[in-house]
């Protein structure tokens, strides 16, 4: 694919092909560990968990009310029954229920086997221990059967699921207190460049504060990862090579920012050629074209561009899907919706572009989107304002106001 917005005539790899190549060439880590359930949020389940019990464990009431045997009465007419006692949640009724009697029950309380119907307390009248029921009751109502949700021996959650808060609650309800999960993926990250200064240090002429490591640390804030910050490495090939090779000995993944372009001080591709393997270099994506993928020893390497917006796009669209593959998680894809562009958008054909946009919901109940501002790959203020990517295909020559475009929200919620 030729990029018409670049002087580089080299054919570039499309995003789809780049991601497919990576996914086909990286494997999930094999190690697992057993951890306590409360610590399992965000971890990848290594083995399918089956339920040791029925859920619900016993027949119980879905309402506060009165339970009775519907075969003893005519449900089409009103009737009355003698109150035999009460079944509380956690304290079941242990007496005998005779013909013509009913039982006071509370939500979640065990309902004895011969009783098959519950009427909520608001619909009855109790006079001198006699319960008066209305007509037209449906047999079997408000009874939760044992095993209605899941039966003992059935799968609760399949392997490869990334455990959510709902999953944790679900497993706990079945009495599960430990789970086997994939071991965390060990990831090292660094920034390269003589111009970089860590925030908090004095800033002199020609220097800039380094922001990519802070960005990556936040992007890698995932329970399935353990991360190591290798700091800022100067534009020195020997120092960079030594740092990368040392990190490759005890990490699964290395992510660098900067040094993946074609300048005299950009050494990433040279080091990969000398000491590892290059999978590919340069992709037809804007921002994010200078992207290196390869291996150092057995460690997977991602070389991201130096501009922070390019780092964010490359991480979201390529690195994170690969990391999920390596941790053994199920494949996912970004949520995509169509929105109407409220303005003209300029674009040259050649590269798939992920513009930073602002998605909103209009008064006439449709999604609308506009540019978040200057689309330069160094403009962090626009990235901070944006709440979505506007995904423009490589063949696009721009968008006219009123046209629909594909949008990928950063969150499932948008501001009003």
C-alpha positions as CSV (number, residue, x, y, z in Angstrom):
1,X,0.0,0.0,0.0
2,X,1.5,3.4,-1.0
3,X,1.1,6.3,1.4
4,X,0.1,9.4,-0.6
5,X,0.6,11.6,2.4
6,X,4.3,10.6,2.8
7,X,7.4,10.9,0.6
8,X,8.2,7.3,1.5
9,X,7.4,5.2,-1.6
10,X,7.8,1.9,0.3
11,X,4.8,-0.4,0.5
12,X,3.3,-0.4,3.9
13,X,1.6,-3.2,5.8
14,X,-2.1,-2.6,6.5
15,X,-3.3,-2.6,10.1
16,X,-5.3,-5.8,9.5
17,X,-2.4,-7.7,8.0
18,X,0.0,-6.4,10.7
19,X,-2.3,-7.5,13.5
20,X,-3.0,-10.9,11.8
21,X,0.7,-11.5,11.4
22,X,1.3,-10.8,15.1
23,X,-1.6,-12.8,16.4
24,X,-0.4,-15.8,14.3
25,X,3.1,-15.6,15.6
26,X,2.7,-15.0,19.3
27,X,1.6,-17.7,21.7
28,X,-0.1,-17.7,25.1
29,X,2.1,-18.1,28.2
30,X,1.9,-21.6,29.6
31,X,2.3,-21.0,33.3
32,X,-0.6,-20.9,35.7
33,X,-1.2,-20.2,39.4
34,X,-3.9,-20.7,41.9
35,X,-5.1,-17.5,43.6
36,X,-7.8,-16.6,46.0
37,X,-11.1,-15.6,44.4
38,X,-11.1,-11.9,45.7
39,X,-7.7,-11.4,44.0
40,X,-8.9,-12.8,40.6
41,X,-10.5,-9.7,39.1
42,X,-9.1,-9.1,35.6
43,X,-7.2,-12.4,35.6
44,X,-7.5,-15.0,32.8
45,X,-9.2,-18.2,33.9
46,X,-6.9,-21.1,33.0
47,X,-9.3,-24.0,33.7
48,X,-13.1,-24.2,33.3
49,X,-14.8,-24.1,36.7
50,X,-17.7,-26.4,37.3
51,X,-20.3,-25.8,40.0
52,X,-20.1,-28.1,43.1
53,X,-23.7,-27.3,44.0
54,X,-27.1,-26.5,42.5
55,X,-27.8,-22.7,42.2
56,X,-30.1,-22.0,43.9
57,X,-29.0,-24.6,46.4
58,X,-32.6,-25.3,47.5
59,X,-36.1,-24.3,46.5
60,X,-36.8,-20.9,47.8
61,X,-39.2,-18.0,47.7
62,X,-38.8,-15.1,45.3
63,X,-41.1,-12.9,47.4
64,X,-42.1,-12.1,51.0
65,X,-45.5,-13.8,51.2
66,X,-47.3,-17.1,51.9
67,X,-46.6,-20.5,50.4
68,X,-49.2,-23.3,49.9
69,X,-50.0,-26.5,48.0
70,X,-52.0,-25.4,44.9
71,X,-53.5,-28.9,44.4
72,X,-55.5,-28.5,47.6
73,X,-57.4,-25.4,46.5
74,X,-59.4,-23.9,43.6
75,X,-57.2,-21.1,42.3
76,X,-60.0,-19.5,40.3
77,X,-61.8,-18.6,43.5
78,X,-60.7,-16.9,46.7
79,X,-59.9,-19.2,49.6
80,X,-58.4,-19.3,53.1
81,X,-55.8,-21.4,54.8
82,X,-54.5,-21.8,58.4
83,X,-51.1,-20.4,59.1
84,X,-48.7,-23.2,60.2
85,X,-45.6,-21.2,60.8
86,X,-42.8,-19.2,59.2
87,X,-39.7,-20.0,57.0
88,X,-37.1,-17.3,57.4
89,X,-34.1,-16.8,55.1
90,X,-31.4,-18.8,56.8
91,X,-33.8,-20.5,59.3
92,X,-36.1,-22.9,57.4
93,X,-39.4,-24.1,58.9
94,X,-38.9,-27.5,60.4
95,X,-42.4,-28.5,61.5
96,X,-45.2,-30.4,59.7
97,X,-47.6,-28.7,57.3
98,X,-51.0,-30.4,57.2
99,X,-53.6,-30.2,54.6
100,X,-55.4,-26.8,54.7
101,X,-52.4,-25.0,56.0
102,X,-49.9,-22.5,54.5
103,X,-46.5,-21.1,55.5
104,X,-45.3,-17.6,55.9
105,X,-42.1,-17.2,53.8
106,X,-39.6,-14.5,53.2
107,X,-37.5,-13.8,50.1
108,X,-34.8,-16.5,49.8
109,X,-36.4,-18.7,52.5
110,X,-36.5,-22.4,51.8
111,X,-40.0,-23.6,50.6
112,X,-40.8,-27.1,51.7
113,X,-41.3,-29.6,48.9
114,X,-45.1,-30.1,49.1
115,X,-45.7,-26.3,48.8
116,X,-45.5,-25.1,45.2
117,X,-46.9,-21.6,45.0
118,X,-46.3,-18.3,46.7
119,X,-48.6,-15.2,46.9
120,X,-47.0,-12.0,47.9
121,X,-47.9,-10.6,51.3
122,X,-49.6,-7.5,49.8
123,X,-52.3,-9.6,48.2
124,X,-53.5,-11.5,51.3
125,X,-55.3,-10.6,54.5
126,X,-54.4,-12.3,57.8
127,X,-57.1,-12.5,60.4
128,X,-56.6,-14.5,63.6
129,X,-53.9,-16.8,62.1
130,X,-56.1,-17.4,59.1
131,X,-54.7,-16.3,55.7
132,X,-57.3,-15.2,53.1
133,X,-56.1,-15.5,49.5
134,X,-57.5,-13.7,46.3
135,X,-58.8,-15.5,43.2
136,X,-56.9,-16.1,40.0
137,X,-53.6,-17.2,41.3
138,X,-51.1,-18.8,39.0
139,X,-49.8,-22.2,40.2
140,X,-46.1,-22.3,40.7
141,X,-45.6,-18.6,40.9
142,X,-42.7,-17.0,42.8
143,X,-40.9,-20.3,43.5
144,X,-37.2,-20.5,42.6
145,X,-36.4,-24.2,41.8
146,X,-33.1,-25.7,43.0
147,X,-30.6,-25.6,40.1
148,X,-32.7,-23.0,38.2
149,X,-29.5,-21.0,37.4
150,X,-27.0,-23.8,37.3
151,X,-26.9,-27.5,38.3
152,X,-24.2,-29.2,40.2
153,X,-21.5,-30.4,37.7
154,X,-22.3,-27.9,35.0
155,X,-19.7,-25.3,33.9
156,X,-19.9,-22.0,35.7
157,X,-17.3,-20.2,33.7
158,X,-15.3,-21.5,30.7
159,X,-11.5,-21.2,30.5
160,X,-9.9,-18.1,28.8
161,X,-12.5,-15.8,30.3
162,X,-11.2,-12.5,31.7
163,X,-12.8,-12.5,35.1
164,X,-15.2,-9.6,35.8
165,X,-16.8,-8.4,39.0
166,X,-19.9,-10.3,38.0
167,X,-17.9,-13.5,37.5
168,X,-16.3,-13.1,41.0
169,X,-19.7,-12.8,42.5
170,X,-21.0,-15.8,40.5
171,X,-18.2,-18.0,41.5
172,X,-18.5,-17.0,45.1
173,X,-22.2,-17.9,45.1
174,X,-21.3,-21.4,44.2
175,X,-18.8,-21.6,47.1
176,X,-15.7,-21.3,44.9
177,X,-12.9,-19.6,46.9
178,X,-9.8,-20.3,44.7
179,X,-9.3,-20.3,40.9
180,X,-6.5,-21.3,38.6
181,X,-5.5,-18.5,36.3
182,X,-2.8,-17.7,33.7
183,X,0.3,-16.3,35.2
184,X,0.8,-12.6,34.7
185,X,2.5,-11.5,31.5
186,X,5.9,-9.9,32.3
187,X,6.2,-6.6,30.4
188,X,9.1,-4.1,30.4
189,X,8.8,-0.7,28.8
190,X,11.2,2.2,28.1
191,X,11.6,5.5,26.3
192,X,14.5,6.5,24.1
193,X,15.9,9.9,23.3
194,X,18.6,12.4,24.4
195,X,16.0,15.1,24.5
196,X,13.9,13.4,27.2
197,X,13.7,14.5,30.8
198,X,11.6,12.9,33.5
199,X,8.9,15.1,35.0
200,X,10.1,16.7,38.2
201,X,13.6,17.3,36.8
202,X,14.8,20.7,35.5
203,X,13.9,21.5,31.9
204,X,16.6,23.2,29.8
205,X,16.6,24.4,26.2
206,X,16.2,21.5,23.7
207,X,14.8,19.2,26.3
208,X,11.2,18.0,26.7
209,X,9.4,16.2,29.5
210,X,9.0,12.5,28.8
211,X,5.4,11.4,28.9
212,X,5.3,8.1,27.1
213,X,6.3,6.0,30.1
214,X,3.5,7.5,32.2
215,X,1.1,6.8,29.4
216,X,2.3,3.2,29.0
217,X,2.1,2.6,32.7
218,X,-1.5,3.6,32.7
219,X,-2.3,1.6,29.5
220,X,-0.6,-1.4,31.1
221,X,-2.5,-1.1,34.4
222,X,-4.1,-4.5,34.1
223,X,-4.2,-7.3,36.7
224,X,-3.0,-9.8,34.0
225,X,0.3,-7.9,33.6
226,X,3.3,-7.3,35.8
227,X,5.3,-4.3,34.5
228,X,8.9,-3.0,34.8
229,X,9.8,0.6,34.0
230,X,13.3,0.6,32.4
231,X,13.4,4.4,32.4
232,X,14.8,6.7,29.7
233,X,17.7,5.3,27.5
234,X,19.9,7.8,25.7
235,X,20.5,7.7,22.0
236,X,23.4,5.3,22.4
237,X,23.2,2.1,20.5
238,X,25.4,0.1,22.9
239,X,23.5,1.2,26.0
240,X,20.2,0.6,24.3
241,X,21.3,-2.8,23.1
242,X,22.5,-3.9,26.5
243,X,19.3,-2.7,28.2
244,X,17.1,-4.5,25.7
245,X,19.1,-7.8,25.9
246,X,19.1,-7.8,29.7
247,X,15.4,-7.2,29.8
248,X,14.8,-10.0,27.3
249,X,16.2,-12.5,29.7
250,X,13.4,-12.1,32.3
251,X,10.4,-10.6,30.5
252,X,7.9,-11.9,28.0
253,X,7.4,-8.6,26.2
254,X,9.4,-5.4,25.7
255,X,7.8,-2.1,24.6
256,X,9.9,0.8,23.6
257,X,8.9,4.3,22.5
258,X,11.0,6.3,20.1
259,X,13.9,5.1,17.9
260,X,11.8,3.1,15.5
261,X,12.0,5.6,12.6
262,X,14.7,6.1,10.1
263,X,16.9,8.9,11.6
264,X,20.6,8.6,12.4
265,X,19.8,8.1,16.1
266,X,17.1,5.5,15.6
267,X,18.6,2.2,16.5
268,X,15.7,-0.2,17.2
269,X,15.6,-1.9,13.8
270,X,19.4,-2.2,13.7
271,X,19.4,-3.9,17.1
272,X,16.6,-6.3,16.0
273,X,18.5,-7.1,12.8
274,X,21.8,-7.7,14.8
275,X,20.4,-9.6,17.9
276,X,16.9,-10.8,17.1
277,X,14.4,-11.1,14.4
278,X,12.3,-8.4,12.6
279,X,8.7,-9.4,12.0
280,X,7.8,-6.2,10.2
281,X,8.6,-2.5,10.2
282,X,6.2,0.3,9.2
283,X,2.5,0.1,8.9
284,X,-0.1,2.0,6.9
285,X,-1.7,3.7,9.9
286,X,-1.9,7.3,10.9
287,X,-0.6,8.1,13.4
288,X,1.8,5.3,14.1
289,X,3.5,4.4,10.9
290,X,7.0,3.8,12.4
291,X,6.2,0.6,14.2
292,X,8.6,-2.3,14.7
293,X,7.6,-5.8,15.7
294,X,10.0,-8.6,16.3
295,X,11.9,-10.7,18.9
296,X,14.9,-10.4,21.1
297,X,15.9,-13.9,22.1
298,X,12.5,-15.4,23.1
299,X,11.0,-12.0,24.1
300,X,8.4,-10.3,21.9
301,X,9.4,-6.8,21.0
302,X,7.2,-3.8,20.1
303,X,8.9,-0.6,19.0
304,X,6.4,2.2,19.1
305,X,6.9,5.7,17.6
306,X,8.1,8.6,19.9
307,X,5.1,10.9,19.5
308,X,2.6,10.2,22.4
309,X,-0.6,10.2,20.3
310,X,1.1,7.6,18.0
311,X,2.0,5.6,21.1
312,X,-1.7,5.5,22.2
313,X,-3.0,4.5,18.8
314,X,-0.4,1.9,18.2
315,X,-0.9,0.4,21.6
316,X,-4.7,0.3,21.3
317,X,-4.9,-1.1,17.8
318,X,-1.9,-3.5,17.8
319,X,-0.1,-4.0,21.1
320,X,-3.0,-4.6,23.4
321,X,-4.7,-7.3,21.1
322,X,-1.3,-9.0,20.9
323,X,-0.9,-8.9,24.7
324,X,-4.4,-10.4,25.2
325,X,-3.4,-13.2,22.8
326,X,-0.3,-13.8,24.8
327,X,-2.1,-14.0,28.2
328,X,-4.5,-16.5,26.8
329,X,-7.6,-14.3,26.7
330,X,-10.5,-14.6,24.3
331,X,-10.1,-12.4,21.2
332,X,-12.1,-9.1,21.4
333,X,-12.8,-6.3,19.0
334,X,-13.4,-2.6,19.6
335,X,-17.0,-1.4,19.9
336,X,-17.9,0.3,16.6
337,X,-20.9,2.5,15.9
338,X,-21.9,4.8,13.1
339,X,-22.1,8.5,13.7
340,X,-22.9,11.5,11.6
341,X,-19.9,13.9,11.1
342,X,-21.0,17.4,11.9
343,X,-18.1,18.9,9.9
344,X,-15.9,18.4,6.9
345,X,-12.9,16.2,7.6
346,X,-9.8,16.4,5.4
347,X,-7.7,13.3,4.6
348,X,-5.3,12.1,2.0
349,X,-5.6,8.5,0.9
350,X,-2.8,6.0,1.7
351,X,-3.1,5.1,5.4
352,X,-5.9,4.1,7.6
353,X,-6.4,7.0,10.0
354,X,-7.6,7.1,13.6
355,X,-8.6,10.6,14.2
356,X,-9.3,11.8,17.7
357,X,-13.0,12.8,17.9
358,X,-15.7,14.0,20.2
359,X,-18.8,11.7,20.1
360,X,-22.2,13.0,21.4
361,X,-25.8,12.2,21.3
362,X,-28.0,14.8,19.5
363,X,-31.4,16.1,20.5
364,X,-32.9,14.2,17.6
365,X,-31.6,10.9,19.0
366,X,-28.6,10.2,16.8
367,X,-24.9,9.9,17.3
368,X,-22.8,12.8,16.1
369,X,-19.1,13.2,16.0
370,X,-16.6,16.0,15.3
371,X,-12.8,16.4,15.4
372,X,-11.4,17.0,18.8
373,X,-9.0,19.5,17.3
374,X,-5.5,19.6,15.8
375,X,-4.7,16.0,14.7
376,X,-0.9,16.3,15.1
377,X,0.6,13.2,16.6
378,X,2.3,15.4,19.3
379,X,-0.9,17.2,20.4
380,X,-1.8,15.7,23.7
381,X,-4.5,18.2,24.6
382,X,-6.6,16.9,21.7
383,X,-6.1,13.3,22.9
384,X,-7.2,14.3,26.4
385,X,-10.4,16.0,25.0
386,X,-11.3,13.2,22.7
387,X,-13.7,10.4,23.7
388,X,-13.4,8.3,20.5
389,X,-11.5,7.4,17.4
390,X,-12.9,8.3,14.0
391,X,-11.8,5.4,11.8
392,X,-11.2,6.5,8.3
393,X,-10.1,3.7,5.8
394,X,-6.9,4.0,3.8
395,X,-8.9,4.7,0.6
396,X,-10.8,7.7,2.2
397,X,-10.2,11.1,0.6
398,X,-12.1,12.9,3.4
399,X,-15.6,13.3,4.8
400,X,-18.3,15.8,4.0
401,X,-20.4,17.1,6.9
402,X,-23.6,15.0,7.1
403,X,-21.8,11.8,6.1
404,X,-21.8,8.8,8.4
405,X,-18.4,7.5,9.7
406,X,-17.3,4.6,11.9
407,X,-16.5,5.6,15.4
408,X,-14.8,3.6,18.2
409,X,-15.7,5.0,21.6
410,X,-13.0,5.0,24.3
411,X,-15.7,4.2,26.9
412,X,-19.2,2.8,26.9
413,X,-20.4,6.2,28.4
414,X,-20.3,9.6,26.8
415,X,-20.8,13.0,28.4
416,X,-24.0,14.8,27.9
